[in-house]
Amino acid sequence: MKEFYGDPSVSPALKSSIELLLVLVTLLLNQLGLNSSNSSKPPSTDPNREKKKKKPGKKKPGGQKGHNGRTLQKFADPDIIEKISIDRT
């Protein structure tokens, strides 16, 4: 790129445009190496972070041993049936 600086046929506007583009490319290349561990970006917003897979738990489903569970029983012939309407406005 230094051959442009000594060439009198290149306009000053083109020279400044090339310098500006080089600065932008340098800034963008520096940002490629950034992640949440070496910048002020929080890990939750870091698109380049490695996602950790969740391991299944070691606990068994259900209540504690010795606990007697209770469930409400259905009635074959209920005394009152109440219809509840839903207002979706």
N, CA, C and O atoms as a MOPAC input file, in Angstrom:
PM7 MOZYME 1SCF
protein

 N      0.80400 1    -1.19600 1     0.00000 1
 C      0.00000 1     0.00000 1     0.00000 1
 C      0.85000 1     1.26500 1     0.00000 1
 O      0.35100 1     2.34000 1    -0.33400 1
 N      2.09100 1     1.15900 1     0.35800 1
 C      2.92700 1     2.34300 1     0.45100 1
 C      3.23600 1     2.92800 1    -0.91800 1
 O      3.67600 1     4.07400 1    -1.01200 1
 N      3.01100 1     2.14800 1    -2.00000 1
 C      3.28600 1     2.69500 1    -3.33200 1
 C      2.29600 1     3.79600 1    -3.70400 1
 O      2.58600 1     4.61200 1    -4.57800 1
 N      1.13000 1     3.83000 1    -3.05300 1
 C      0.15900 1     4.88800 1    -3.32500 1
 C      0.61400 1     6.23900 1    -2.76600 1
 O      0.32600 1     7.28000 1    -3.35600 1
 N      1.31100 1     6.22900 1    -1.65200 1
 C      1.65700 1     7.48100 1    -0.98200 1
 C      2.65100 1     8.32400 1    -1.79200 1
 O      2.57900 1     9.55200 1    -1.77100 1
 N      3.55700 1     7.68400 1    -2.49000 1
 C      4.54000 1     8.43400 1    -3.25900 1
 C      4.08100 1     8.73500 1    -4.67500 1
 O      4.72100 1     9.52100 1    -5.37400 1
 N      2.98100 1     8.12500 1    -5.11400 1
 C      2.49600 1     8.29800 1    -6.49000 1
 C      1.71500 1     9.60400 1    -6.60400 1
 O      0.69700 1     9.76300 1    -5.93200 1
 N      2.16600 1    10.54800 1    -7.44200 1
 C      1.47000 1    11.83600 1    -7.55700 1
 C      0.14400 1    11.73500 1    -8.31300 1
 O     -0.67100 1    12.65400 1    -8.24500 1
 N     -0.08600 1    10.62400 1    -9.03600 1
 C     -1.33800 1    10.51400 1    -9.79500 1
 C     -2.53200 1    10.13200 1    -8.91700 1
 O     -3.67500 1    10.22900 1    -9.36100 1
 N     -2.28300 1     9.70000 1    -7.68200 1
 C     -3.36000 1     9.31300 1    -6.77400 1
 C     -3.82500 1    10.55700 1    -6.02100 1
 O     -3.02200 1    11.28800 1    -5.44200 1
 N     -5.14100 1    10.78100 1    -6.04300 1
 C     -5.69400 1    11.98600 1    -5.41600 1
 C     -5.63300 1    11.87800 1    -3.88700 1
 O     -5.62400 1    10.77600 1    -3.33800 1
 N     -5.59000 1    13.02000 1    -3.21000 1
 C     -5.59000 1    12.99800 1    -1.73500 1
 C     -6.86200 1    12.37300 1    -1.16400 1
 O     -6.82600 1    11.75300 1    -0.10100 1
 N     -7.98100 1    12.53300 1    -1.86400 1
 C     -9.23200 1    11.94000 1    -1.37400 1
 C     -9.15300 1    10.41400 1    -1.40000 1
 O     -9.62300 1     9.74800 1    -0.47700 1
 N     -8.55700 1     9.86300 1    -2.45900 1
 C     -8.39900 1     8.41000 1    -2.54300 1
 C     -7.44700 1     7.90900 1    -1.46400 1
 O     -7.67900 1     6.86200 1    -0.86000 1
 N     -6.38100 1     8.65600 1    -1.22600 1
 C     -5.42900 1     8.27200 1    -0.18500 1
 C     -6.10900 1     8.23000 1     1.18500 1
 O     -5.91600 1     7.28200 1     1.94700 1
 N     -6.89500 1     9.24500 1     1.49300 1
 C     -7.56400 1     9.27600 1     2.80000 1
 C     -8.62500 1     8.18300 1     2.89400 1
 O     -8.83800 1     7.62000 1     3.96800 1
 N     -9.28900 1     7.87900 1     1.78400 1
 C    -10.28500 1     6.79700 1     1.78900 1
 C     -9.60900 1     5.45500 1     2.04800 1
 O    -10.12800 1     4.63600 1     2.80700 1
 N     -8.47400 1     5.22900 1     1.43400 1
 C     -7.74800 1     3.97500 1     1.63500 1
 C     -7.26900 1     3.87800 1     3.08200 1
 O     -7.34900 1     2.80900 1     3.68800 1
 N     -6.77700 1     4.97300 1     3.63700 1
 C     -6.34100 1     4.96900 1     5.03500 1
 C     -7.49800 1     4.66400 1     5.97400 1
 O     -7.34900 1     3.90100 1     6.92800 1
 N     -8.65600 1     5.26700 1     5.69600 1
 C     -9.83400 1     5.01600 1     6.52200 1
 C    -10.24800 1     3.54700 1     6.44000 1
 O    -10.57000 1     2.93700 1     7.46000 1
 N    -10.24300 1     2.98100 1     5.24600 1
 C    -10.60400 1     1.56700 1     5.09200 1
 C     -9.61700 1     0.65600 1     5.82000 1
 O    -10.01700 1    -0.34600 1     6.41200 1
 N     -8.34300 1     0.99900 1     5.77700 1
 C     -7.35100 1     0.19500 1     6.48000 1
 C     -7.56500 1     0.24100 1     7.98900 1
 O     -7.40600 1    -0.76700 1     8.67700 1
 N     -7.92400 1     1.41000 1     8.49300 1
 C     -8.20500 1     1.52800 1     9.92900 1
 C     -9.42500 1     0.69400 1    10.29900 1
 O     -9.41700 1     0.00900 1    11.32200 1
 N    -10.47500 1     0.74200 1     9.47900 1
 C    -11.68600 1    -0.03800 1     9.75400 1
 C    -11.40300 1    -1.52900 1     9.72000 1
 O    -11.87500 1    -2.27200 1    10.58000 1
 N    -10.63600 1    -1.97400 1     8.73500 1
 C    -10.29700 1    -3.39800 1     8.64300 1
 C     -9.49400 1    -3.82600 1     9.86400 1
 O     -9.71700 1    -4.91100 1    10.40100 1
 N     -8.56400 1    -2.98900 1    10.30600 1
 C     -7.77000 1    -3.30800 1    11.48700 1
 C     -8.65300 1    -3.41800 1    12.72500 1
 O     -8.47600 1    -4.33300 1    13.52900 1
 N     -9.59800 1    -2.50200 1    12.88700 1
 C    -10.50500 1    -2.55900 1    14.03700 1
 C    -11.36600 1    -3.81700 1    14.00500 1
 O    -11.56300 1    -4.46400 1    15.03400 1
 N    -11.87500 1    -4.16200 1    12.83200 1
 C    -12.71600 1    -5.35800 1    12.72600 1
 C    -11.91600 1    -6.62900 1    12.97900 1
 O    -12.42700 1    -7.56600 1    13.59300 1
 N    -10.68400 1    -6.67600 1    12.52300 1
 C     -9.84600 1    -7.84500 1    12.78800 1
 C     -9.53400 1    -7.98200 1    14.27200 1
 O     -9.45000 1    -9.09700 1    14.78700 1
 N     -9.36000 1    -6.85700 1    14.96400 1
 C     -9.11900 1    -6.91100 1    16.40400 1
 C    -10.33500 1    -7.41300 1    17.16200 1
 O    -10.19200 1    -8.07600 1    18.18800 1
 N    -11.52700 1    -7.10600 1    16.67200 1
 C    -12.74900 1    -7.55200 1    17.34500 1
 C    -12.99600 1    -9.04000 1    17.16200 1
 O    -13.68300 1    -9.64900 1    17.98300 1
 N    -12.45400 1    -9.64500 1    16.10600 1
 C    -12.66600 1   -11.07200 1    15.89200 1
 C    -12.07600 1   -11.90800 1    17.02300 1
 O    -12.61700 1   -12.96000 1    17.36400 1
 N    -10.99100 1   -11.45500 1    17.59600 1
 C    -10.34800 1   -12.20700 1    18.66600 1
 C    -10.93800 1   -11.97400 1    20.03500 1
 O    -10.50700 1   -12.60600 1    21.00000 1
 N    -11.91300 1   -11.08500 1    20.15600 1
 C    -12.48900 1   -10.77900 1    21.46200 1
 C    -13.59900 1   -11.76000 1    21.81000 1
 O    -14.37500 1   -12.17200 1    20.94800 1
 N    -13.66200 1   -12.12300 1    23.07000 1
 C    -14.78700 1   -12.89200 1    23.58300 1
 C    -15.03600 1   -12.43400 1    25.02000 1
 O    -14.42500 1   -11.46700 1    25.47600 1
 N    -15.90900 1   -13.10400 1    25.71900 1
 C    -16.27900 1   -12.63200 1    27.05200 1
 C    -15.14900 1   -12.78900 1    28.06400 1
 O    -15.19000 1   -12.16600 1    29.12500 1
 N    -14.14700 1   -13.60400 1    27.76200 1
 C    -13.06700 1   -13.77700 1    28.73200 1
 C    -12.00000 1   -12.69500 1    28.61300 1
 O    -11.25700 1   -12.46400 1    29.56700 1
 N    -11.90700 1   -12.02200 1    27.45500 1
 C    -10.88400 1   -10.98400 1    27.31900 1
 C    -11.47500 1    -9.63300 1    26.92000 1
 O    -10.77500 1    -8.79400 1    26.35300 1
 N    -12.75000 1    -9.41900 1    27.20800 1
 C    -13.38000 1    -8.12700 1    26.95000 1
 C    -14.38100 1    -7.83900 1    28.06200 1
 O    -14.53500 1    -8.63200 1    28.99100 1
 N    -15.05000 1    -6.71800 1    27.96300 1
 C    -16.02600 1    -6.36100 1    28.98800 1
 C    -17.41300 1    -6.89800 1    28.66400 1
 O    -18.37700 1    -6.56500 1    29.35200 1
 N    -17.52900 1    -7.71000 1    27.64600 1
 C    -18.81700 1    -8.26700 1    27.23500 1
 C    -19.22900 1    -9.39000 1    28.18800 1
 O    -18.41900 1   -10.27400 1    28.46900 1
 N    -20.47300 1    -9.37900 1    28.69300 1
 C    -20.91100 1   -10.45500 1    29.58100 1
 C    -21.08500 1   -11.75800 1    28.78700 1
 O    -21.41200 1   -11.71500 1    27.60200 1
 N    -20.87100 1   -12.90600 1    29.42200 1
 C    -20.95200 1   -14.17500 1    28.70400 1
 C    -22.30900 1   -14.44400 1    28.06600 1
 O    -22.37900 1   -15.12500 1    27.04300 1
 N    -23.38100 1   -13.92700 1    28.64400 1
 C    -24.69500 1   -14.20300 1    28.08400 1
 C    -24.90800 1   -13.53900 1    26.72800 1
 O    -25.73800 1   -13.99800 1    25.94400 1
 N    -24.16900 1   -12.46300 1    26.43800 1
 C    -24.33300 1   -11.78100 1    25.15400 1
 C    -23.19400 1   -12.07700 1    24.19200 1
 O    -23.11000 1   -11.46300 1    23.12800 1
 N    -22.32500 1   -12.99900 1    24.54400 1
 C    -21.17900 1   -13.32300 1    23.71100 1
 C    -21.58700 1   -14.37400 1    22.67600 1
 O    -21.82600 1   -15.52300 1    23.04900 1
 N    -21.67400 1   -14.02100 1    21.38700 1
 C    -22.10200 1   -14.99400 1    20.39000 1
 C    -21.04300 1   -16.04100 1    20.09200 1
 O    -21.36100 1   -17.08900 1    19.53000 1
 N    -19.77900 1   -15.78100 1    20.45700 1
 C    -18.70500 1   -16.70900 1    20.13300 1
 C    -18.39300 1   -17.69700 1    21.25200 1
 O    -17.47500 1   -18.50600 1    21.12100 1
 N    -19.14400 1   -17.64200 1    22.34500 1
 C    -18.82200 1   -18.52400 1    23.46900 1
 C    -19.27700 1   -19.94300 1    23.15600 1
 O    -20.21100 1   -20.16200 1    22.38500 1
 N    -18.60100 1   -20.88500 1    23.76700 1
 C    -18.97500 1   -22.27900 1    23.59300 1
 C    -20.14700 1   -22.58500 1    24.50300 1
 O    -20.10100 1   -22.31400 1    25.70300 1
 N    -21.18200 1   -23.14300 1    23.93900 1
 C    -22.37000 1   -23.47800 1    24.71300 1
 C    -22.12400 1   -24.79200 1    25.45100 1
 O    -21.70300 1   -25.78100 1    24.85200 1
 N    -22.39100 1   -24.79200 1    26.75300 1
 C    -22.21500 1   -25.99600 1    27.54400 1
 C    -23.50000 1   -26.80700 1    27.51300 1
 O    -24.59100 1   -26.27100 1    27.70900 1
 N    -23.36000 1   -28.09100 1    27.26700 1
 C    -24.52600 1   -28.96400 1    27.27600 1
 C    -24.83800 1   -29.34600 1    28.70800 1
 O    -23.93900 1   -29.63800 1    29.49700 1
 N    -26.11100 1   -29.34300 1    29.03500 1
 C    -26.52100 1   -29.69100 1    30.38900 1
 C    -26.48800 1   -31.20900 1    30.54500 1
 O    -26.95800 1   -31.95400 1    29.68500 1
 N    -25.92300 1   -31.64000 1    31.66200 1
 C    -25.86800 1   -33.06700 1    31.94800 1
 C    -27.13800 1   -33.46000 1    32.69400 1
 O    -27.64600 1   -32.67800 1    33.49700 1
 N    -27.65100 1   -34.64500 1    32.44400 1
 C    -28.84700 1   -35.06000 1    33.18200 1
 C    -28.52700 1   -35.22800 1    34.66400 1
 O    -27.42400 1   -35.62600 1    35.03800 1
 N    -29.50600 1   -34.92000 1    35.48600 1
 C    -29.31200 1   -34.99700 1    36.93100 1
 C    -29.19200 1   -36.42700 1    37.42600 1
 O    -29.60800 1   -37.36700 1    36.74900 1
 N    -28.62900 1   -36.58100 1    38.59700 1
 C    -28.45200 1   -37.90600 1    39.19000 1
 C    -29.62800 1   -38.28100 1    40.08800 1
 O    -29.71500 1   -39.41800 1    40.55100 1
 N    -30.52200 1   -37.34400 1    40.33300 1
 C    -31.63500 1   -37.59400 1    41.24000 1
 C    -32.74700 1   -38.34900 1    40.51900 1
 O    -33.00000 1   -38.12900 1    39.33500 1
 N    -33.40000 1   -39.23700 1    41.25200 1
 C    -34.52800 1   -39.97400 1    40.70400 1
 C    -35.78900 1   -39.12700 1    40.84600 1
 O    -35.90700 1   -38.34600 1    41.79000 1
 N    -36.72700 1   -39.27300 1    39.92100 1
 C    -37.96400 1   -38.51100 1    40.04200 1
 C    -38.83000 1   -39.05700 1    41.17700 1
 O    -38.73100 1   -40.22900 1    41.54000 1
 N    -39.67500 1   -38.19300 1    41.72700 1
 C    -40.60000 1   -38.62300 1    42.76100 1
 C    -40.29300 1   -38.00800 1    44.10700 1
 O    -39.34600 1   -37.23600 1    44.25500 1
 N    -41.10200 1   -38.35800 1    45.08000 1
 C    -40.95800 1   -37.80800 1    46.42400 1
 C    -39.92200 1   -38.56400 1    47.23900 1
 O    -39.26000 1   -39.47900 1    46.75000 1
 N    -39.80200 1   -38.16000 1    48.48400 1
 C    -38.84300 1   -38.80500 1    49.37300 1
 C    -39.33400 1   -40.19100 1    49.75900 1
 O    -40.53500 1   -40.46100 1    49.74300 1
 N    -38.39800 1   -41.06700 1    50.10500 1
 C    -38.75900 1   -42.42800 1    50.49800 1
 C    -39.55700 1   -42.38300 1    51.79700 1
 O    -39.23900 1   -41.62600 1    52.71300 1
 N    -40.59200 1   -43.20500 1    51.85600 1
 C    -41.42300 1   -43.26100 1    53.05300 1
 C    -42.55800 1   -42.25600 1    53.04500 1
 O    -43.39300 1   -42.27500 1    53.94900 1
 N    -42.61600 1   -41.37400 1    52.05000 1
 C    -43.67400 1   -40.36800 1    51.99400 1
 C    -44.89600 1   -40.97400 1    51.30800 1
 O    -44.80000 1   -41.47900 1    50.19000 1
 N    -46.04900 1   -40.92100 1    51.98600 1
 C    -47.29200 1   -41.42000 1    51.40700 1
 C    -47.92100 1   -40.31300 1    50.57700 1
 O    -48.38700 1   -39.31100 1    51.12100 1
 N    -47.93600 1   -40.48600 1    49.28200 1
 C    -48.50800 1   -39.47100 1    48.41300 1
 C    -50.02100 1   -39.53000 1    48.42000 1
 O    -50.61700 1   -40.58300 1    48.64900 1
 N    -50.63300 1   -38.39100 1    48.16800 1
 C    -52.09300 1   -38.32000 1    48.12700 1
 C    -52.52700 1   -37.64700 1    46.84000 1
 O    -51.91100 1   -36.67300 1    46.40900 1
 N    -53.57800 1   -38.15600 1    46.22500 1
 C    -54.12700 1   -37.59800 1    45.00900 1
 C    -55.62700 1   -37.43600 1    45.19300 1
 O    -56.27700 1   -38.30300 1    45.77600 1
 N    -56.18400 1   -36.32900 1    44.70000 1
 C    -57.64100 1   -36.15300 1    44.77800 1
 C    -58.31600 1   -37.15700 1    43.85100 1
 O    -57.88900 1   -37.37200 1    42.71700 1
 N    -59.36700 1   -37.75500 1    44.35800 1
 C    -60.08700 1   -38.76100 1    43.59200 1
 C    -61.24400 1   -38.11200 1    42.82100 1
 O    -61.86100 1   -37.15800 1    43.29600 1
 N    -61.52300 1   -38.63600 1    41.63900 1
 C    -62.65500 1   -38.15100 1    40.84200 1
 C    -63.94700 1   -38.71800 1    41.41400 1
 O    -63.98400 1   -39.83000 1    41.94100 1
 N    -65.00600 1   -37.91900 1    41.29600 1
 C    -66.32600 1   -38.37700 1    41.71500 1
 C    -67.08700 1   -38.85400 1    40.48800 1
 O    -67.07600 1   -38.20400 1    39.44300 1
 N    -67.74400 1   -39.99300 1    40.62900 1
 C    -68.53300 1   -40.50900 1    39.51300 1
 C    -69.79000 1   -39.66500 1    39.32000 1
 O    -70.22100 1   -39.45800 1    38.18600 1
 N    -70.38900 1   -39.17000 1    40.41600 1
 C    -71.60800 1   -38.38300 1    40.33100 1
 C    -71.45300 1   -37.12900 1    41.20400 1
 O    -71.86400 1   -37.14300 1    42.36400 1
 N    -70.86000 1   -36.03200 1    40.66400 1
 C    -70.66900 1   -34.83200 1    41.48600 1
 C    -71.98800 1   -34.12100 1    41.78900 1
 O    -72.94800 1   -34.22800 1    41.02500 1
 N    -72.02900 1   -33.39200 1    42.91500 1
 C    -73.23000 1   -32.66800 1    43.31400 1
 C    -73.43200 1   -31.42400 1    42.44800 1
 O    -74.54500 1   -31.16200 1    41.99300 1
 N    -72.36900 1   -30.66300 1    42.22000 1
 C    -72.46100 1   -29.40600 1    41.48200 1
 C    -71.42800 1   -29.41900 1    40.35600 1
 O    -70.26400 1   -29.76500 1    40.55700 1
 N    -71.89100 1   -29.03100 1    39.16300 1
 C    -70.96900 1   -28.84800 1    38.04200 1
 C    -71.01200 1   -27.36100 1    37.69500 1
 O    -72.07200 1   -26.84100 1    37.34700 1
 N    -69.90000 1   -26.68600 1    37.78400 1
 C    -69.83700 1   -25.25000 1    37.53600 1
 C    -69.05200 1   -25.00600 1    36.26100 1
 O    -67.89700 1   -25.41500 1    36.15200 1
 N    -69.67500 1   -24.33900 1    35.29200 1
 C    -69.01100 1   -24.01300 1    34.04700 1
 C    -68.35000 1   -22.64400 1    34.17900 1
 O    -69.00100 1   -21.67100 1    34.56000 1
 N    -67.07500 1   -22.57000 1    33.87000 1
 C    -66.31700 1   -21.33300 1    33.96600 1
 C    -65.95500 1   -20.88000 1    32.56200 1
 O    -65.26300 1   -21.58100 1    31.82300 1
 N    -66.44600 1   -19.67200 1    32.20000 1
 C    -66.13400 1   -19.15500 1    30.88100 1
 C    -64.86800 1   -18.29400 1    30.95700 1
 O    -64.58200 1   -17.66400 1    31.97600 1
 N    -64.12800 1   -18.28800 1    29.85900 1
 C    -62.87300 1   -17.54800 1    29.81200 1
 C    -63.06400 1   -16.33400 1    28.91800 1
 O    -63.51200 1   -16.45800 1    27.77800 1
 N    -62.72700 1   -15.17100 1    29.43200 1
 C    -62.80600 1   -13.92600 1    28.65500 1
 C    -61.46600 1   -13.71800 1    27.97600 1
 O    -60.47100 1   -13.46800 1    28.65700 1
 N    -61.40800 1   -13.81300 1    26.65200 1
 C    -60.14100 1   -13.71600 1    25.91700 1
 C    -60.01100 1   -12.38900 1    25.16800 1
 O    -59.50000 1   -12.35000 1    24.04800 1
 N    -60.46700 1   -11.31900 1    25.78100 1
 C    -60.34800 1   -10.00900 1    25.11700 1
 C    -59.23000 1    -9.21100 1    25.67000 1
 O    -58.99400 1    -8.08800 1    25.22500 1

